[in-house]
Amino acid sequence: MASLLTKTAAQVARRTLLPLSSRLYSSESPVYSRVDPVKGKVADDKVDMPDTLGHAVGTERFELLAKAAGNEDPFELNIKKRAKGTRGEPTIIPSMYHYRLVGCICEEDAVSINWMYLYKGEPRRCNCGYWFKLVDLEVPDYGQ
């Protein structure tokens, strides 16, 4: 019984530890030796680590590039003042998408917000009587 247990332990050790140790102590890594992970991501040659912009991708990179260009609200999320609000001159709401959730504070002292979805090409009237219209947001190219 003891010899069977010893054989099993030796087989398990041979199957798991030897391949693992040969992979861990390999001196040459074919993939990582060809890739420069910071190429084009750092400001100059003296810096080893990329900054925040160098690590950012997608929406986060778009936002950081917009803020670097001076646009503090690239997604138009700040509060907008209501315009005239008539059917002929509705309050214009810019959006990157074909719909947007908009909240209207109908009275100055109101403690609740009336929420509604706006869709492109369909002006919508709030319960208080103000009209809103969704238009395309002009998105500048920040050179991503």
MARLO-329147 format. One record per atom (N, C-alpha, C): x, y, z; residue number from 0; residue in one letter. Coordinates in steps of 0.2 Angstrom, whole numbers. Example, Ala and Ser with C-alpha at 12.3 -4.5 7.8 and 13.67 -1.06 7.14 Angstrom:
<sites>
SITE,u,v,w,pos,code
SITE,66,-28,39,0,A
SITE,62,-22,39,0,A
SITE,66,-16,39,0,A
SITE,64,-11,35,1,S
SITE,68,-5,36,1,S
SITE,64,0,39,1,S
</sites>
This chain:
<sites>
SITE,u,v,w,pos,code
SITE,4,-6,0,0,M
SITE,0,0,0,0,M
SITE,4,6,0,0,M
SITE,10,6,4,1,A
SITE,14,12,4,1,A
SITE,18,13,-2,1,A
SITE,20,8,-6,2,S
SITE,23,9,-12,2,S
SITE,18,11,-17,2,S
SITE,12,9,-17,3,L
SITE,7,12,-22,3,L
SITE,6,20,-21,3,L
SITE,6,22,-15,4,L
SITE,5,29,-13,4,L
SITE,11,33,-15,4,L
SITE,17,30,-14,5,T
SITE,23,33,-16,5,T
SITE,23,34,-24,5,T
SITE,21,29,-28,6,K
SITE,21,29,-35,6,K
SITE,16,34,-37,6,K
SITE,11,35,-34,7,T
SITE,5,40,-36,7,T
SITE,8,47,-35,7,T
SITE,11,48,-29,8,A
SITE,14,55,-27,8,A
SITE,19,56,-32,8,A
SITE,23,52,-34,9,A
SITE,29,53,-39,9,A
SITE,26,55,-46,9,A
SITE,21,51,-48,10,Q
SITE,18,53,-55,10,Q
SITE,15,60,-55,10,Q
SITE,11,61,-49,11,V
SITE,8,68,-49,11,V
SITE,13,74,-49,11,V
SITE,19,73,-45,12,A
SITE,24,78,-45,12,A
SITE,27,78,-52,12,A
SITE,28,73,-55,13,R
SITE,32,73,-62,13,R
SITE,27,76,-67,13,R
SITE,21,75,-67,14,R
SITE,16,78,-72,14,R
SITE,15,86,-71,14,R
SITE,15,88,-64,15,T
SITE,14,95,-63,15,T
SITE,20,99,-62,15,T
SITE,24,97,-58,16,L
SITE,30,102,-56,16,L
SITE,35,102,-61,16,L
SITE,37,97,-65,17,L
SITE,42,98,-70,17,L
SITE,41,102,-76,17,L
SITE,35,102,-79,18,P
SITE,33,106,-84,18,P
SITE,33,113,-82,18,P
SITE,30,114,-76,19,L
SITE,29,121,-73,19,L
SITE,36,124,-71,19,L
SITE,40,120,-69,20,S
SITE,47,123,-67,20,S
SITE,51,125,-74,20,S
SITE,50,121,-79,21,S
SITE,53,122,-85,21,S
SITE,51,129,-88,21,S
SITE,44,130,-88,22,R
SITE,41,136,-90,22,R
SITE,43,142,-86,22,R
SITE,43,141,-80,23,L
SITE,45,147,-76,23,L
SITE,52,149,-76,23,L
SITE,57,145,-77,24,Y
SITE,64,147,-77,24,Y
SITE,66,147,-85,24,Y
SITE,62,148,-89,25,S
SITE,65,149,-96,25,S
SITE,68,155,-97,25,S
SITE,74,156,-100,26,S
SITE,77,162,-100,26,S
SITE,75,166,-106,26,S
SITE,72,163,-111,27,E
SITE,70,167,-117,27,E
SITE,62,166,-118,27,E
SITE,59,172,-118,28,S
SITE,52,172,-119,28,S
SITE,51,175,-126,28,S
SITE,48,171,-131,29,P
SITE,48,173,-138,29,P
SITE,43,179,-139,29,P
SITE,37,179,-135,30,V
SITE,32,184,-137,30,V
SITE,35,191,-134,30,V
SITE,37,191,-127,31,Y
SITE,38,197,-124,31,Y
SITE,45,200,-126,31,Y
SITE,49,197,-129,32,S
SITE,55,200,-132,32,S
SITE,54,204,-138,32,S
SITE,49,203,-142,33,R
SITE,48,207,-148,33,R
SITE,43,213,-147,33,R
SITE,40,213,-141,34,V
SITE,35,219,-140,34,V
SITE,38,224,-135,34,V
SITE,37,230,-137,35,D
SITE,39,236,-133,35,D
SITE,33,239,-130,35,D
SITE,31,237,-124,36,P
SITE,24,239,-121,36,P
SITE,23,247,-121,36,P
SITE,29,251,-121,37,V
SITE,28,258,-120,37,V
SITE,29,262,-126,37,V
SITE,30,259,-132,38,K
SITE,31,262,-138,38,K
SITE,26,267,-140,38,K
SITE,27,273,-140,39,G
SITE,21,278,-142,39,G
SITE,17,280,-137,39,G
SITE,18,278,-131,40,K
SITE,14,279,-125,40,K
SITE,17,284,-120,40,K
SITE,23,286,-121,41,V
SITE,26,290,-116,41,V
SITE,29,296,-120,41,V
SITE,29,302,-116,42,A
SITE,31,308,-119,42,A
SITE,38,309,-121,42,A
SITE,43,306,-118,43,D
SITE,49,306,-120,43,D
SITE,53,300,-118,43,D
SITE,59,299,-120,44,D
SITE,63,293,-119,44,D
SITE,66,293,-112,44,D
SITE,66,298,-108,45,K
SITE,68,298,-101,45,K
SITE,63,294,-96,45,K
SITE,57,294,-98,46,V
SITE,51,291,-94,46,V
SITE,50,284,-96,46,V
SITE,50,280,-91,47,D
SITE,49,273,-92,47,D
SITE,42,270,-92,47,D
SITE,38,274,-88,48,M
SITE,31,272,-87,48,M
SITE,26,277,-90,48,M
SITE,21,274,-94,49,P
SITE,16,279,-97,49,P
SITE,12,282,-92,49,P
SITE,9,288,-94,50,D
SITE,5,292,-90,50,D
SITE,-2,289,-90,50,D
SITE,-7,292,-87,51,T
SITE,-14,290,-87,51,T
SITE,-17,290,-94,51,T
SITE,-15,294,-99,52,L
SITE,-17,294,-105,52,L
SITE,-14,289,-109,52,L
SITE,-8,287,-108,53,G
SITE,-5,281,-111,53,G
SITE,-9,274,-110,53,G
SITE,-12,274,-104,54,H
SITE,-15,268,-102,54,H
SITE,-22,268,-104,54,H
SITE,-25,273,-105,55,A
SITE,-32,274,-106,55,A
SITE,-34,272,-113,55,A
SITE,-40,268,-114,56,V
SITE,-43,266,-120,56,V
SITE,-50,267,-120,56,V
SITE,-53,268,-126,57,G
SITE,-60,268,-127,57,G
SITE,-63,275,-125,57,G
SITE,-68,274,-121,58,T
SITE,-72,280,-119,58,T
SITE,-68,284,-114,58,T
SITE,-64,281,-110,59,E
SITE,-60,285,-105,59,E
SITE,-54,289,-109,59,E
SITE,-51,286,-114,60,R
SITE,-47,290,-118,60,R
SITE,-50,296,-122,60,R
SITE,-56,295,-124,61,F
SITE,-60,300,-127,61,F
SITE,-61,306,-123,61,F
SITE,-63,304,-116,62,E
SITE,-64,309,-111,62,E
SITE,-57,313,-109,62,E
SITE,-52,309,-109,63,L
SITE,-46,313,-107,63,L
SITE,-43,317,-112,63,L
SITE,-44,315,-119,64,L
SITE,-41,319,-124,64,L
SITE,-46,325,-125,64,L
SITE,-52,325,-124,65,A
SITE,-57,330,-124,65,A
SITE,-55,336,-119,65,A
SITE,-54,333,-113,66,K
SITE,-52,338,-107,66,K
SITE,-45,341,-108,66,K
SITE,-40,337,-112,67,A
SITE,-34,340,-113,67,A
SITE,-35,346,-119,67,A
SITE,-40,345,-123,68,A
SITE,-41,350,-128,68,A
SITE,-45,356,-126,68,A
SITE,-47,355,-119,69,G
SITE,-51,361,-116,69,G
SITE,-59,360,-116,69,G
SITE,-61,354,-118,70,N
SITE,-68,353,-117,70,N
SITE,-70,349,-111,70,N
SITE,-72,353,-106,71,E
SITE,-73,350,-99,71,E
SITE,-79,345,-99,71,E
SITE,-84,346,-104,72,D
SITE,-90,342,-104,72,D
SITE,-91,338,-110,72,D
SITE,-87,333,-112,73,P
SITE,-87,330,-119,73,P
SITE,-93,326,-120,73,P
SITE,-97,324,-115,74,F
SITE,-103,320,-116,74,F
SITE,-109,324,-115,74,F
SITE,-109,331,-114,75,E
SITE,-114,336,-113,75,E
SITE,-119,333,-107,75,E
SITE,-116,332,-102,76,L
SITE,-120,330,-96,76,L
SITE,-121,335,-91,76,L
SITE,-118,341,-92,77,N
SITE,-120,347,-87,77,N
SITE,-127,349,-88,77,N
SITE,-129,353,-83,78,I
SITE,-136,355,-83,78,I
SITE,-137,361,-88,78,I
SITE,-143,360,-92,79,K
SITE,-144,365,-97,79,K
SITE,-150,369,-94,79,K
SITE,-150,376,-96,80,K
SITE,-155,380,-94,80,K
SITE,-160,379,-100,80,K
SITE,-167,380,-98,81,R
SITE,-172,379,-102,81,R
SITE,-172,385,-107,81,R
SITE,-173,384,-113,82,A
SITE,-174,390,-118,82,A
SITE,-181,392,-118,82,A
SITE,-183,395,-123,83,K
SITE,-190,397,-124,83,K
SITE,-195,392,-122,83,K
SITE,-194,386,-125,84,G
SITE,-198,380,-123,84,G
SITE,-204,380,-127,84,G
SITE,-205,383,-132,85,T
SITE,-211,383,-136,85,T
SITE,-211,377,-141,85,T
SITE,-216,376,-144,86,R
SITE,-216,370,-150,86,R
SITE,-212,373,-156,86,R
SITE,-212,379,-157,87,G
SITE,-208,382,-163,87,G
SITE,-200,382,-161,87,G
SITE,-199,384,-155,88,E
SITE,-192,385,-152,88,E
SITE,-191,380,-146,88,E
SITE,-190,374,-147,89,P
SITE,-189,370,-141,89,P
SITE,-182,370,-138,89,P
SITE,-182,368,-132,90,T
SITE,-175,368,-129,90,T
SITE,-171,362,-132,90,T
SITE,-165,364,-135,91,I
SITE,-161,359,-139,91,I
SITE,-157,355,-134,91,I
SITE,-157,348,-135,92,I
SITE,-153,344,-130,92,I
SITE,-149,340,-135,92,I
SITE,-142,340,-135,93,P
SITE,-138,337,-139,93,P
SITE,-136,330,-136,93,P
SITE,-135,325,-141,94,S
SITE,-134,318,-139,94,S
SITE,-130,314,-144,94,S
SITE,-126,310,-142,95,M
SITE,-122,305,-147,95,M
SITE,-126,300,-149,95,M
SITE,-132,298,-146,96,Y
SITE,-136,292,-148,96,Y
SITE,-143,295,-150,96,Y
SITE,-147,290,-152,97,H
SITE,-153,291,-155,97,H
SITE,-159,293,-150,97,H
SITE,-157,292,-143,98,Y
SITE,-162,294,-138,98,Y
SITE,-158,296,-132,98,Y
SITE,-161,299,-127,99,R
SITE,-158,302,-121,99,R
SITE,-163,303,-116,99,R
SITE,-161,301,-110,100,L
SITE,-165,302,-104,100,L
SITE,-164,310,-101,100,L
SITE,-170,313,-101,101,V
SITE,-169,320,-99,101,V
SITE,-174,322,-93,101,V
SITE,-171,325,-88,102,G
SITE,-175,327,-82,102,G
SITE,-177,335,-82,102,G
SITE,-183,336,-81,103,C
SITE,-185,343,-81,103,C
SITE,-188,345,-74,103,C
SITE,-185,350,-71,104,I
SITE,-187,353,-65,104,I
SITE,-192,358,-67,104,I
SITE,-199,356,-66,105,C
SITE,-204,360,-69,105,C
SITE,-205,367,-65,105,C
SITE,-204,367,-58,106,E
SITE,-205,373,-54,106,E
SITE,-198,374,-51,106,E
SITE,-197,381,-49,107,E
SITE,-191,383,-46,107,E
SITE,-190,379,-40,107,E
SITE,-195,378,-36,108,D
SITE,-194,376,-29,108,D
SITE,-196,368,-29,108,D
SITE,-196,365,-34,109,A
SITE,-198,358,-34,109,A
SITE,-193,354,-31,109,A
SITE,-195,348,-28,110,V
SITE,-191,344,-25,110,V
SITE,-190,337,-29,110,V
SITE,-194,337,-34,111,S
SITE,-194,331,-38,111,S
SITE,-192,333,-46,111,S
SITE,-190,328,-49,112,I
SITE,-188,329,-56,112,I
SITE,-193,325,-61,112,I
SITE,-195,328,-66,113,N
SITE,-199,324,-71,113,N
SITE,-195,321,-76,113,N
SITE,-194,314,-77,114,W
SITE,-190,311,-81,114,W
SITE,-194,309,-87,114,W
SITE,-190,310,-93,115,M
SITE,-193,307,-100,115,M
SITE,-188,306,-105,115,M
SITE,-189,301,-109,116,Y
SITE,-185,299,-114,116,Y
SITE,-186,304,-121,116,Y
SITE,-181,307,-123,117,L
SITE,-181,310,-130,117,L
SITE,-179,306,-135,117,L
SITE,-182,306,-141,118,Y
SITE,-179,303,-147,118,Y
SITE,-178,308,-152,118,Y
SITE,-173,306,-157,119,K
SITE,-171,311,-162,119,K
SITE,-177,311,-167,119,K
SITE,-178,318,-169,120,G
SITE,-184,319,-174,120,G
SITE,-191,320,-171,120,G
SITE,-191,319,-164,121,E
SITE,-198,319,-161,121,E
SITE,-197,324,-155,121,E
SITE,-199,330,-156,122,P
SITE,-200,335,-150,122,P
SITE,-205,332,-145,122,P
SITE,-203,333,-139,123,R
SITE,-208,331,-133,123,R
SITE,-209,336,-128,123,R
SITE,-215,336,-126,124,R
SITE,-218,341,-121,124,R
SITE,-218,338,-114,124,R
SITE,-215,342,-110,125,C
SITE,-215,340,-103,125,C
SITE,-222,341,-100,125,C
SITE,-223,339,-94,126,N
SITE,-230,340,-90,126,N
SITE,-231,348,-89,126,N
SITE,-225,351,-88,127,C
SITE,-226,358,-86,127,C
SITE,-227,363,-93,127,C
SITE,-226,360,-98,128,G
SITE,-228,364,-105,128,G
SITE,-222,365,-109,128,G
SITE,-216,364,-106,129,Y
SITE,-210,366,-110,129,Y
SITE,-208,360,-115,129,Y
SITE,-206,362,-121,130,W
SITE,-204,357,-126,130,W
SITE,-197,356,-127,130,W
SITE,-195,350,-128,131,F
SITE,-188,348,-129,131,F
SITE,-187,344,-136,131,F
SITE,-181,345,-138,132,K
SITE,-179,342,-145,132,K
SITE,-172,339,-145,132,K
SITE,-171,333,-147,133,L
SITE,-165,330,-147,133,L
SITE,-161,331,-154,133,L
SITE,-155,333,-154,134,V
SITE,-151,334,-160,134,V
SITE,-145,330,-159,134,V
SITE,-141,329,-165,135,D
SITE,-135,326,-165,135,D
SITE,-130,331,-161,135,D
SITE,-125,327,-157,136,L
SITE,-120,331,-154,136,L
SITE,-114,331,-159,136,L
SITE,-111,337,-160,137,E
SITE,-105,337,-165,137,E
SITE,-99,335,-161,137,E
SITE,-96,329,-163,138,V
SITE,-91,326,-159,138,V
SITE,-84,328,-163,138,V
SITE,-80,332,-160,139,P
SITE,-74,333,-164,139,P
SITE,-69,327,-163,139,P
SITE,-65,326,-168,140,D
SITE,-60,321,-168,140,D
SITE,-54,323,-164,140,D
SITE,-52,320,-159,141,Y
SITE,-47,322,-154,141,Y
SITE,-40,318,-156,141,Y
SITE,-41,314,-162,142,G
SITE,-35,310,-164,142,G
SITE,-33,305,-159,142,G
SITE,-38,300,-158,143,Q
SITE,-37,295,-154,143,Q
SITE,-32,290,-157,143,Q
</sites>
